[in-house]
Amino acid sequence: MASFVGDHTLKECMEGDTFEEENGLWKLSVDGSSYVSVSGAGLVLTSPYGWTLEYALRFGFKAINNEAEWEALIAGLTIVKHLEVQKIEASSDSQLVVGLVSGEYEAREDSMAKYLSHLQSLKSAFQVLRVLKVPRAENTLADRLSKLVIVEELQKNQTMLMDYLDRPTISEVDVMDIDAPQEPNWMTPFINCLRNGILPEDPSEARKLVYRANRYQLRDGILYKRSFSFPWLRCLAPLEVDYALREVHEEVCGNHTGGRTLSNKLLR
């Protein structure tokens, strides 16, 4: 009798734990595509309530197939993290990527080890994170989205949500440390208000700041502004503005971009 009760109690506890993990679970399907001249990724995010977000990502760098698969997974998890999702089940048809994440395979190449390390750093953002291997036949939508990086396919899908990744996730680039001392700029009052609740001494200015701050949000130390016609817009410090303008004008858009076109490119 004691054995019977113990076995059933353990089974019920395990079933309860499984239910808790499944409750509020989001699902992410990812796929990467690599071609001679262009690479990209397709992401399909499904909420616990059944609605889906389809996302295509075009790479501004050459990526072999395994790297494209990693970029797809990390991009998807980064989006999920910013949505503050706590429980996520990601699926990929890449045996190598899933095998590296599960520990079944060993990362022998430096790039694979860096991708794995980057994914490990994302784990703390989630209560539940599972990465599963699925057959390619069950990953057709993410695969189709990843192929939208081809110009001909993109022209057929003008309404598809698409973004551009200009460098690999694991590339070593200079980034601005938001916690390092910086010259005060237009963002400083909003950051002080949202992060520390610091307001101007003048009551009138304080009320204005609180009202305007409702349209802003701090995510991972980065300031974003709400927009009615675009997703959350990342706010830039003066030095970042100068860099972004030069990057878009010279490298992305070419040297003949007009002011209005340039501003539209920056918004995208």
C-alpha positions as CSV (number, residue, x, y, z in Angstrom):
1,M,0.0,0.0,0.0
2,A,2.8,2.4,0.9
3,S,4.5,1.6,-2.3
4,F,1.3,2.2,-4.3
5,V,0.6,5.5,-2.6
6,G,4.2,6.6,-3.1
7,D,4.3,5.7,-6.8
8,H,1.0,7.5,-7.5
9,T,2.0,10.5,-5.4
10,L,5.2,10.8,-7.4
11,K,3.3,10.4,-10.7
12,E,0.8,13.1,-9.7
13,C,3.6,15.4,-8.7
14,M,5.4,14.8,-12.0
15,E,2.2,15.4,-14.0
16,G,1.6,18.6,-12.0
17,D,5.1,19.8,-12.8
18,T,4.5,19.1,-16.5
19,F,1.2,21.1,-16.4
20,E,3.0,24.0,-14.7
21,E,5.6,24.0,-17.5
22,E,3.0,23.8,-20.3
23,N,0.8,26.5,-18.8
24,G,1.6,29.7,-20.6
25,L,4.1,28.0,-22.9
26,W,4.9,29.9,-26.1
27,K,6.3,28.0,-29.2
28,L,8.9,29.2,-31.6
29,S,9.8,27.6,-34.9
30,V,13.0,28.7,-36.6
31,D,14.9,28.0,-39.8
32,G,17.9,29.4,-41.5
33,S,18.7,29.6,-45.2
34,S,22.0,30.1,-46.9
35,Y,22.6,30.9,-50.5
36,V,25.6,31.9,-52.6
37,S,24.8,35.7,-52.4
38,V,22.4,36.0,-49.5
39,S,21.4,34.4,-46.2
40,G,18.4,34.8,-43.9
41,A,16.1,33.3,-41.3
42,G,12.4,32.6,-40.8
43,L,10.7,32.7,-37.4
44,V,7.2,31.7,-36.4
45,L,6.1,32.6,-32.8
46,T,2.9,31.1,-31.5
47,S,1.3,32.3,-28.2
48,P,-0.5,30.0,-25.7
49,Y,-3.8,31.5,-27.1
50,G,-3.0,30.4,-30.7
51,W,-2.2,33.7,-32.5
52,T,1.1,33.7,-34.5
53,L,3.8,36.2,-35.5
54,E,5.6,35.4,-38.8
55,Y,9.0,37.1,-39.1
56,A,11.6,37.1,-41.9
57,L,15.2,38.2,-41.2
58,R,17.7,39.1,-44.0
59,F,21.4,38.9,-43.2
60,G,23.8,41.6,-44.4
61,F,26.7,39.1,-44.1
62,K,27.6,35.7,-45.6
63,A,26.6,32.8,-43.4
64,I,27.0,29.1,-44.0
65,N,24.0,26.9,-43.3
66,N,24.8,26.0,-39.7
67,E,25.5,29.7,-38.9
68,A,22.2,30.7,-40.4
69,E,20.4,28.1,-38.3
70,W,22.1,29.5,-35.1
71,E,21.3,33.1,-36.1
72,A,17.6,32.1,-36.6
73,L,17.4,30.5,-33.1
74,I,19.2,33.3,-31.3
75,A,17.2,36.0,-33.1
76,G,13.9,34.3,-32.2
77,L,14.9,33.9,-28.6
78,T,16.0,37.5,-28.4
79,I,12.6,38.7,-29.7
80,V,10.8,36.4,-27.2
81,K,13.0,37.8,-24.4
82,H,12.0,41.4,-25.3
83,L,8.4,40.3,-25.3
84,E,9.0,39.2,-21.7
85,V,7.9,35.7,-22.4
86,Q,8.8,33.4,-19.5
87,K,8.2,29.9,-21.0
88,I,9.3,29.0,-24.5
89,E,9.7,25.9,-26.6
90,A,11.8,26.4,-29.6
91,S,12.0,23.9,-32.5
92,S,14.5,23.7,-35.3
93,D,15.2,21.1,-38.0
94,S,19.0,21.5,-37.5
95,Q,20.4,18.4,-35.9
96,L,23.7,20.1,-35.2
97,V,22.2,23.1,-33.4
98,V,19.8,21.1,-31.3
99,G,22.5,18.5,-30.6
100,L,24.9,21.2,-29.4
101,V,22.2,22.8,-27.1
102,S,21.3,19.4,-25.6
103,G,24.9,18.5,-25.0
104,E,24.7,15.5,-27.4
105,Y,27.3,17.1,-29.6
106,E,30.5,18.9,-28.7
107,A,31.3,22.3,-30.1
108,R,34.6,21.8,-31.9
109,E,34.5,24.9,-34.1
110,D,35.2,28.2,-32.5
111,S,32.1,29.8,-34.1
112,M,29.8,27.0,-32.9
113,A,31.2,27.4,-29.4
114,K,30.5,31.1,-29.5
115,Y,27.0,30.6,-30.6
116,L,26.4,28.1,-27.9
117,S,27.8,30.4,-25.3
118,H,25.6,33.2,-26.5
119,L,22.5,31.0,-26.2
120,Q,23.5,29.9,-22.7
121,S,23.6,33.6,-21.7
122,L,19.9,33.9,-22.8
123,K,18.7,31.1,-20.6
124,S,18.5,33.1,-17.4
125,A,15.8,35.2,-19.0
126,F,13.3,32.3,-19.1
127,Q,11.6,30.1,-16.5
128,V,11.3,27.3,-19.1
129,L,13.5,27.0,-22.3
130,R,13.4,23.9,-24.4
131,V,15.0,23.5,-27.8
132,L,13.6,20.5,-29.8
133,K,14.5,18.8,-33.1
134,V,11.7,18.6,-35.6
135,P,11.6,17.0,-39.0
136,R,12.0,19.4,-41.9
137,A,8.5,18.4,-43.1
138,E,7.1,19.9,-39.9
139,N,9.0,23.1,-40.2
140,T,7.7,24.3,-43.6
141,L,6.4,27.7,-42.6
142,A,9.7,28.9,-41.0
143,D,11.5,27.4,-44.0
144,R,9.3,29.4,-46.4
145,L,9.9,32.6,-44.4
146,S,13.6,32.1,-44.4
147,K,13.6,32.0,-48.2
148,L,12.0,35.5,-48.4
149,V,15.6,36.9,-48.4
150,I,15.6,36.2,-52.1
151,V,14.6,39.4,-53.8
152,E,12.1,37.6,-56.1
153,E,10.4,36.0,-53.2
154,L,10.3,39.2,-51.2
155,Q,8.6,41.0,-54.0
156,K,5.7,38.5,-53.8
157,N,5.3,39.2,-50.1
158,Q,5.3,42.9,-49.7
159,T,3.2,42.7,-46.4
160,M,5.6,40.3,-44.6
161,L,7.3,41.6,-41.5
162,M,11.0,41.7,-42.3
163,D,14.1,43.0,-40.6
164,Y,17.8,43.3,-41.4
165,L,20.7,41.9,-39.4
166,D,23.9,43.7,-40.5
167,R,26.5,41.6,-38.6
168,P,26.7,38.1,-37.0
169,T,25.4,37.8,-33.4
170,I,28.8,36.6,-32.3
171,S,30.9,39.3,-34.0
172,E,33.0,41.4,-31.7
173,V,31.8,45.0,-32.1
174,D,32.2,48.1,-30.1
175,V,29.0,48.8,-28.1
176,M,28.0,51.7,-26.0
177,D,27.9,50.8,-22.3
178,I,24.7,52.4,-21.0
179,D,25.9,52.2,-17.4
180,A,29.2,54.1,-18.2
181,P,29.3,57.8,-17.5
182,Q,28.0,59.8,-20.5
183,E,27.3,63.4,-21.3
184,P,23.7,64.2,-20.4
185,N,21.4,64.3,-23.5
186,W,17.7,64.4,-24.3
187,M,17.3,60.8,-23.1
188,T,18.7,61.4,-19.6
189,P,15.5,62.7,-17.9
190,F,13.5,59.8,-19.3
191,I,16.0,57.2,-18.2
192,N,16.3,58.7,-14.7
193,C,12.5,58.8,-14.4
194,L,11.9,55.2,-15.6
195,R,14.9,53.6,-13.9
196,N,15.1,55.5,-10.6
197,G,12.0,57.5,-10.3
198,I,14.0,60.8,-10.4
199,L,12.0,63.8,-11.4
200,P,12.8,67.5,-11.9
201,E,12.4,69.7,-8.8
202,D,10.0,72.0,-10.6
203,P,6.5,70.5,-10.1
204,S,5.3,71.6,-13.5
205,E,8.3,70.1,-15.3
206,A,7.9,66.9,-13.2
207,R,4.3,66.5,-14.4
208,K,5.3,67.1,-18.0
209,L,8.0,64.5,-17.8
210,V,5.8,61.9,-16.1
211,Y,3.2,62.4,-18.9
212,R,5.7,62.1,-21.7
213,A,7.5,59.1,-20.1
214,N,4.3,57.1,-20.6
215,R,5.3,56.8,-24.2
216,Y,8.8,55.4,-23.3
217,Q,10.0,52.1,-21.9
218,L,13.4,50.8,-20.7
219,R,14.3,47.3,-21.9
220,D,17.6,45.8,-20.9
221,G,18.9,49.3,-20.2
222,I,17.9,50.6,-23.7
223,L,15.3,53.3,-24.1
224,Y,12.4,52.7,-26.6
225,K,9.6,55.0,-27.7
226,R,6.1,53.8,-28.5
227,S,4.9,54.4,-32.0
228,F,1.4,54.1,-33.6
229,S,2.6,53.1,-37.1
230,F,5.9,51.3,-36.2
231,P,7.0,48.8,-33.5
232,W,8.8,50.2,-30.5
233,L,11.5,52.6,-31.7
234,R,14.9,52.5,-30.2
235,C,16.1,55.9,-29.0
236,L,19.6,57.0,-29.9
237,A,22.1,59.2,-28.2
238,P,23.8,61.9,-30.3
239,L,26.9,59.8,-31.0
240,E,24.7,56.9,-32.0
241,V,22.6,59.1,-34.3
242,D,25.7,60.2,-36.2
243,Y,26.8,56.6,-36.6
244,A,23.4,55.4,-37.7
245,L,23.0,58.2,-40.3
246,R,26.4,57.4,-41.8
247,E,25.8,53.6,-41.7
248,V,22.4,53.9,-43.5
249,H,23.5,56.5,-46.0
250,E,26.9,55.1,-47.0
251,E,26.7,51.3,-46.5
252,V,23.1,50.3,-46.7
253,C,21.5,52.9,-49.0
254,G,24.4,54.0,-51.1
255,N,25.6,57.6,-51.6
256,H,22.6,59.0,-53.4
257,T,20.0,58.8,-50.7
258,G,17.8,61.9,-50.1
259,G,16.8,63.2,-46.7
260,R,13.3,61.9,-46.7
261,T,14.3,58.5,-47.9
262,L,17.1,58.4,-45.4
263,S,14.7,59.1,-42.5
264,N,12.3,56.4,-43.7
265,K,15.2,53.9,-43.9
266,L,16.2,54.8,-40.3
267,L,12.7,54.2,-39.1
268,R,12.7,50.7,-40.6
